[in-house]
Amino acid sequence: MTNTIAFILAILIMGFIALDHFVLEWGVVTFWFRKLLDLIDYIAIWR
């Protein structure tokens, strides 16, 4: 991954989080963090 691609991806992710904050009131970020915690719990079971 080049620096340019990494920079563009970082800008897109930050833009999405800002959009979610101002428009959706953290609905999407909360949803994905809950799904991430569920995934971590699921993987921890199989340890």
Secondary structure by P-SEA (a helix, b strand, c coil): ccaaaaaaaaaaaaaaaaaaaacccaaaaaaaaaaaaaaaaaaaaac
